[in-house]
Amino acid sequence: MSFASAGNTRKLRLALVGGGPGSFIGPVHRIAAELDGQIELVAGAFSSNAERSAQAAAQYGIDPSRAYSDYETLLDRERERTDPADLVAIVTPNHLHFPVAAAALARGYHVISDKPATATLDEAQALAAHVADSDGLYALTYTYTGYPMIRQARAMCAAGELGRIRKVVVEYVQGWLSQPIEADEQKQAAWRTDPARAGMGGCIGDIGVHAFNLVEFVTGERVVKLCADLSAIVEGRRLDDDCNLLVRLSGGAPGVIHTTQIAAGERNGLAIRVFGEKGSLAWEQEEPNRLRVSWSDRPTQIFHAGASYLAASAASACRLPPGHPEGYLEAFANLYRDFAASIRARASGASDECGLVNGIEAGVRSMRFVEVAVAASRDGRGWVAMD
């Protein structure tokens, strides 16, 4: 039964591609998708190994007959059912993002993919054509855009409360790759440091795209040019693990993007600061329920998640009263909830804009950022245009 013929009321049925034993992000997608009761996981090609895919199905508590060993079989077999999956979540290494998304869209599924959209810019542009030609919706899980206080920051910038933006700084520091753990076949490190699976970018493709996306999401401006210095600090590593970029925004403001995965002792230190003519704002992912806004002519303010004074876009992303911490999983769930709303709108014939959820345009932008930065750093070209 199609979603539209079911009266637009039942839970959306989700299939995972990837997310097998040892996956970090697969279980996160499952928790986030099901948190608000709008979606349920029913099927998956969790691993290319049939035994491991069946093991994952047992762990997720789904029908073992709906555990497949490849995504093509999943997409075809689910279409033959009277209760098929409605959307597909892609939680694989980067090199599979494009073929899975293209195949799913061609068969009429909606697609929500882990970032980055693809492994290369050419693939991202080709995927944009597939999205345009399909009946399915497409979204990317740029998780941090789901945080209420990031949406508050975006609303304040859009309303001009800070005045003209003069500078933006994003820092994303991790330390988990400070040693060559990929040599010991640590699963998450192994594929992220392998050009065949990660693509041309290492750190920049893994967390650099998050930092870049936040710059554009929060400020509402586009990065028009950049100057990149990317390094592979750990000996023998083939992809970058440390990235330092100067950027220039479409409104003329300068910016700094600093991302690294070799900062020993750091955990998930993502932070953004935006400086305007009238004031500035600052947010840190490890303290996500507070947004600090400093003014040149009045006391500093602390905005709290769940408060009544937040912008509508931020308030709608909160589930609890102030002082009850919400974090990564809830932010992730906001993306799934927003995407589910778009799917329901599409089924009812209403506007199906994904709102604050990033789509294929952001995917193409991020892959252009990776490709331009990697090439500029490699060739020592200094300032280069994004487009």
C-alpha positions, 0 to 999 in steps of 0.5 A, spaced: 500 500 500 502 506 498 503 512 503 498 516 499 493 511 499 494 509 506 491 516 508 497 519 509 497 517 517 501 511 518 508 511 519 513 511 514 517 505 512 525 506 512 530 501 509 537 502 511 543 501 506 549 500 511 549 500 518 551 493 520 555 490 525 561 495 528 557 501 524 557 508 528 552 512 524 547 506 522 544 506 529 544 513 530 540 514 524 535 508 526 534 512 533 533 519 530 528 516 525 524 513 530 524 518 536 518 522 534 514 516 532 513 518 524 518 513 521 519 505 523 525 501 520 523 495 517 528 493 512 536 493 510 542 491 506 546 492 512 552 489 510 554 486 503 556 479 507 549 476 508 550 473 515 552 480 518 546 483 514 542 478 518 546 479 524 544 486 524 537 485 522 536 481 529 540 487 533 535 492 530 529 487 531 526 487 524 523 481 520 529 477 518 526 476 511 527 483 510 535 483 511 538 483 504 546 482 502 546 488 497 542 494 495 539 492 488 536 486 491 533 490 497 530 496 492 527 491 488 524 486 493 521 491 497 518 494 491 514 487 490 511 487 497 504 490 499 508 494 505 514 496 501 519 501 504 518 508 503 524 511 504 532 509 504 537 512 508 544 511 506 549 510 511 555 507 508 562 509 506 562 515 501 564 511 495 557 508 495 553 514 496 552 516 489 550 509 486 545 507 492 542 514 491 541 514 484 538 507 484 533 508 489 531 515 486 530 511 480 525 506 483 521 511 486 524 511 493 525 518 497 532 518 500 536 521 506 543 520 506 549 521 510 554 526 508 557 528 504 552 527 498 558 523 494 565 521 493 566 527 488 563 533 485 562 530 478 558 524 482 554 530 486 552 534 479 550 527 476 546 526 482 543 533 482 540 531 475 537 524 478 534 528 483 531 533 478 528 527 474 525 523 479 519 523 484 523 522 490 525 527 495 532 527 497 535 530 504 542 530 507 543 529 514 548 535 516 546 533 523 548 540 526 543 544 523 538 540 527 540 543 533 535 548 536 540 554 537 544 553 531 537 555 528 536 560 533 543 563 530 540 562 523 534 566 524 538 572 528 542 573 522 537 572 517 533 578 521 539 582 521 540 582 528 547 582 528 547 588 523 552 586 517 556 580 518 563 582 518 567 575 520 565 568 521 570 563 524 568 555 525 573 550 528 572 543 528 577 539 532 577 532 533 583 527 536 581 520 534 585 520 528 592 522 532 595 515 531 595 511 525 589 506 528 587 505 520 593 500 520 590 496 525 584 495 521 579 500 526 573 500 522 571 507 522 578 509 521 580 504 515 575 507 510 575 514 512 583 514 510 582 510 504 581 514 498 578 509 494 572 509 499 572 516 502 574 520 496 579 525 495 578 528 501 580 526 508 578 530 514 575 535 509 570 531 507 569 528 513 568 534 518 570 539 514 564 539 510 560 540 516 564 546 518 563 549 511 555 547 511 554 551 518 558 557 515 553 558 509 547 555 513 548 560 519 550 566 515 545 565 509 551 567 505 555 563 500 563 562 500 565 565 494 573 564 494 578 560 499 585 559 500 586 552 503 592 549 507 591 541 507 596 536 511 596 529 512 600 530 519 600 522 521 606 519 517 604 514 511 596 517 511 594 518 504 588 523 505 588 530 509 587 529 517 588 537 518 585 543 514 586 550 515 582 555 510 581 562 509 574 564 506 571 570 503 563 570 503 558 573 498 557 579 502 564 581 503 566 578 510 572 574 511 572 567 515 576 562 517 575 554 517 579 550 521 578 542 522 583 537 524 582 530 527 589 529 529 588 534 535 590 529 541 585 529 547 580 533 543 573 529 542 568 533 538 570 540 538 565 544 533 564 551 535 562 557 530 562 564 532 559 570 527 561 577 528 556 583 526 556 590 526 552 590 532 554 584 536 556 577 535 554 570 537 557 564 539 555 556 539 559 550 541 557 543 540 559 540 546 555 545 550 549 545 545 543 548 549 546 555 550 547 560 544 551 566 547 550 573 544 554 579 545 552 586 544 557 592 543 552 597 547 548 592 552 550 586 556 551 579 553 545 575 553 545 567 553 539 564 549 537 557 552 534 551 548 526 550 550 525 557 552 519 561 550 523 567 547 526 563 541 525 564 534 519 559 531 524 555 527 528 554 533 522 553 538 520 547 533 526 543 534 526 543 542 522 537 545 523 539 553 523 545 557 529 549 559 534 546 563 533 539 560 539 537 556 537 535 548 543 533 544 546 530 538 540 524 537 535 530 538 538 534 533 539 528 528 531 526 529 529 533 527 532 532 520 528 526 520 522 529 523 522 535 518 524 530 512 518 526 514 513 532 514 516 533 507 514 526 504 507 527 508 506 534 504 508 531 497 503 525 498 497 530 500 499 534 494 501 540 498 508 544 498 514 539 500 519 544 501 524 540 506 525 547 510 531 547 514 533 540 511 539 540 507 538 537 500 542 536 493 544 543 492 548 543 499 551 536 497 553 539 490 556 545 494 560 541 499 563 537 494 565 543 490 568 546 497 572 539 498 574 539 490 576 546 490 580 546 497 584 539 495 586 542 489 588 549 491 592 546 497 595 541 493 598 546 487 599 551 492 594 556 488 593 561 494 586 564 493 581 561 488 574 562 486 569 557 489 565 557 482 
